[in-house]
């Protein structure tokens, strides 16, 4: 298989898009194929400046309706792809691949309406998501058994934005600081905001500055932490930075504290140490941090855990013990240990 034009379909959330980047990198290394990426508008900025991507095709799957779907299919047919690879396993992605008239289509055997694909690869639950996605390249003759770090391309403008942020808050270039990403799309993946307040209070004695980051949807959580913590070293930039600007901030940080969400994958790509808090989900799903110094903190021994592969909007048993039993003291001690 030697495709000249390839399309990657990944219309899931930001974390999933980050963990798909190694597939694009390997195609560039081994096939030299012109590679386009189909994604949602919310994740398209991550691909900005990416030297391996020929065209970013955005599809607003929530608001496009039937016309948007048919227009997308018409565009893909005109592109005449030799190969479509879809790490995303939704029925919509399956139909898009099938209707595109691509020469070959590949996805996982667990994909909804997976029978529409020409080639189906076994979804191996034992692998990290990056390694799992790379398995989709094996029919094209690319075999990679290790974890390949995703590459995110930061522009000079993104770096200048963080420079100006540091100037505003009088942070020296060599000063150690940490980033906390307290949000998540799913409630049961979120360490409780009041416990983040306690964590920040415990870290006050270190004198280290703490940046709170996340999307505009996380601003309410960050505001709660700022307003209820006695730590005056907290700086919230939640909702004020783009994805790439956030990546540059995390790149410069001493470490990141994050739920099981996209920021931890950004930190891994930036080679920044991670303390990851797992609640409803478990590392065994394959979305764990893999840096040599990374720390995973979770509550073991709960019969109700995991309750969902993605998390949910409320605790199904009403206790939320998976997050509530994680001790702020343990996180603070891990922060101090990594910074030392």
N, C-alpha and C positions, 0 to 999 in steps of 0.2 A: 504494500500500500504506500503510495507516494503522492498524497494529495497536494494540489497547488493552492486550493482555497479551502480553508477550514473555518467552521463556526463553533464556538463554545457557547452553550446555553446555560446560564446561571442566573435565574431570576429570583433567588432567595435573598436572605438578609445579608448585611455587610460581612459578618463573620464567615459565612459560606463563600462569599466572593473572594475574600482574602485566601481562604484555603483552596481555592480553585486556581490561584495564580501559578503555582508550580506546574500545572498541566500546560499552561500557555508557555511558560519558560522552556519546558522540555520539548514542546513542538518546535519552538524556534531553534533549539540546540540540535535536534535530530532530523527534522523534516524540512526546515526552511520554508514552511508553508506560510502563505499569506493568511493571517489569523484574525478573524473578527470575533467580537464578543457581544452576545445579547444579554442585557441585564436591565434591572429596573432603574428609574431615574435616581433613586436614593443612593445607589452604589456606583453609579457611573463615574463620579468624581474620583473614586479610588484608582480608576484606570487612566486618569489624565496623566500625560507625560510618559505613559508606559511604552517603552521602545519596542515591545514585542507585539503590540496590538495595532492592527491596521485600521480598523473602524470599530467604534463603539456604537452599537445599535440599542437604543433605549426603548423599552416597552412598558408602559404604565398599565400593568395587568388589572389593576383595580378599577381604573376609570376609562379605559379605552373602548370597552364594549365590543360588539360584534364587528363594527366597521374598523376599529383599531386592529382587531385580530386579523381580519381579512386583508387589510392594507399591509400588515406585517408579513403575512404569508406571501403576498404578491411581491414584496420587496426581496424576500429571501429567495424566491424562485428566480427572480432576475439575476441574482448574484451567482446562481449555478454552483453551489458548493459541492466539492468532491467528498467532503467528510463533515459530519456534525457529531460533536461529542456533548452529551448532556449529563453533567454530574447531578443536576436537579432532577428529582424523581417525580414531579407532579404530572397529572394527566395532561395539563395544558402544554407542558414542555414536550410530552410525547406526541401530541397532535401537531404541534409546530414542526417538530422534526419530520414527522411522516408526510405532512403536506408540503414541505419545502422542496420536494423532489431531489434531495441530495443523493449522490451516488451511494454513500454508505452512512448509516447512522448507528451510534453506539451509546448505550446507557447501562444502568444496573438492572439486574434481574428482579429487583424489588420495585422498580419504577411502576407507577400507576399506568395501566394500558401499555405495559412494557413489550407486549407482543408486537407493537407497531415498529419497534426498532429492528434493524437488521442483525445487530450483534448485541447480546446481553451478557454483561460481566457479573460474576458473583459478588454480591455486596457482603464483604467480609467484616463482621462485627468486631473482630479482634484487632483491627488495624486503626491507627490514627487516620483521621479524615484525609490528610494530605496523601498518605500512602494509598488509601482506598481510592481516591480520585485518580492517582497515577496509574492504577490498574486498568483504567479505561483506555490507556495508550498502548497496551500490550498487543492488540490486534494490528496496530500500526508498526509493530516491531520495536517498540520502546519499552524496555524493562528496567525499572528502578525500584529497589527494595527499601531504600532509606527515605528519611524525611528531608525534603528539599525546602529550604527557607524561602517563603514568598518574598518577592522583590516589590517594594513600593517606591515610587520615584517622586522625590520631594523637589519642588522647584525653588529657585533662588527667592522668588516672591514669598513662598511659604516660610522659608527660613527668615526672611526679613520681618515677617509678621511676628514670629516668636522673638526675634531680637528686640523689636519695639515693645513687646509685652514684658520682656525682662527689664528693659530700660524703665518702663513705667513703674514696675514694682521693685526696682533697685536690686535686681538679682545679678550677681556676677557670673561670668561665663563658666567659671570653675566651681560654682557653688552647688552643693548637693541638695536636691529637692526630690520629692516624691509626687506621683500622680495617683489620685484615687478616682476610679470610674464607678460611681455608685448605682448606675442605672442598668436596666435591661428591658427589653420589650415585654418580657414575661414576669409577672409578680413573683412567682415561686422561685425565680432565679435571683431575686434581689435580696441581698443582706439587708435587714431592716434599717431604715434611716436613723432611728434612735441609737442603734448599735454602732453605726458609723460615727455618730456624734461622740459616743463614749470612746471609740478608737482615736479620734482626733484629739480628745482631751488627754488620753494616755500618752500621746505623742508630743504633747506640748512641751514637756520637759527636755526633749531633744533639741528644740529650737529649729528643727528642719521645716522649711516651707512646704505646704501641701497645696497642690493644684487639684481642683475638682473639675472633671471634664465629662463630656457626654453630649448627646443631641439636645435639641430644644425641648424634646419630650421629657428629658431628665432634669430640667431646670428647677422644677418644684422640689425635687428631692435634694438637689444641691443647696437651694435656698434654705431649706429646713436645717441642713447640717450647719451652714454658716450662721444662721440666726440662733441656733440652740447650743452651739459649742462655745466654750470659753477660750478656745485656742485662737489667737489673733494672727496666726501664721497661715491661715487658710485663704486661698485665692480661688474664687470660682470663675472659670471661663466656660462653664457649661452653656452650650447653645451659641457660643460666640466664635467658635473656630470651625473651619471646614475639616473634612476627614484628613486631608493631607497636612494641614496645619496642626491638627491633633497628633498626627503621626510624628511630626517633627518635635513637638513638645515631649511626647513619650520617648522619643529617641534620645533626648538630652537628660531624661530623668534618671535618678539613681535606681528607682524601681517603680513598678505599677502594682496597686492593689485593685483587683477587679473581680466582679462576678463572672460566671461562665457566659461571657458575651464577647462581642467583637474586639473591644480594647485589648484583651489578653492576646488575641491573634496579631494585632498590630504590634504589640510589645515584642512578641516572638520574632516578628519580621524585622524589627529594629534592633534585635539582640539586647533588649532591656529586660532585666530580671522581673519575674512576675510572682505575686502571691495571689493565687486564684481561690475564690470561695465558691464551693459547690453545694447547692441545696437540693432542689428537686431532681436535678440531673446528676449523673455520675461520670467520672473521667473515663470509665470503660466504654462510653458511647463513642470515644475517639476524638473528642474536641478539647483535650487537655493541653496545657502548656508543656513544651519539651525542652526548654533551656536547661543547661546543666545546673544552674542555681535555683531554678523555679521551685516554688513550694505550693502544694495543694492542701487546703484546709477544708475538712468536711466532717460531718457527723456520721460515724459508722454505727452499724448495729440496728438501724431502724428497718422494721419489716415493711414499712410503706414506701421505702426509697429504693430505686427511683420510681416516681409516680408518672413521669412522662418524659419522652425523649426531647421535647422542646421546652418543657415548663408549662405552667398554666396561670390562670388569672386568680386562682385561690387555692389554698391548701385543701386537698380532697378529704383529709381526715380532721381538719380544723385545728390542728396543734401547731403547725409550721415548725416542728421541732428540728427539722433538718438545718434550718438557718438559726433559729433561736438558741440552740445548744452550742453553737460555735462561740467560743469565748473571745471577746475583744482583746483580752490580755495575751492570748496566744498569737493573735495577729500582730499586735504591737511588738511582742518579743521577736517575732520573725522579721518584722521591718528593721528593728534595731540590729539584729544579727546580720542581715544582708547588707545593711549600710556600713557596718563595721568591717 
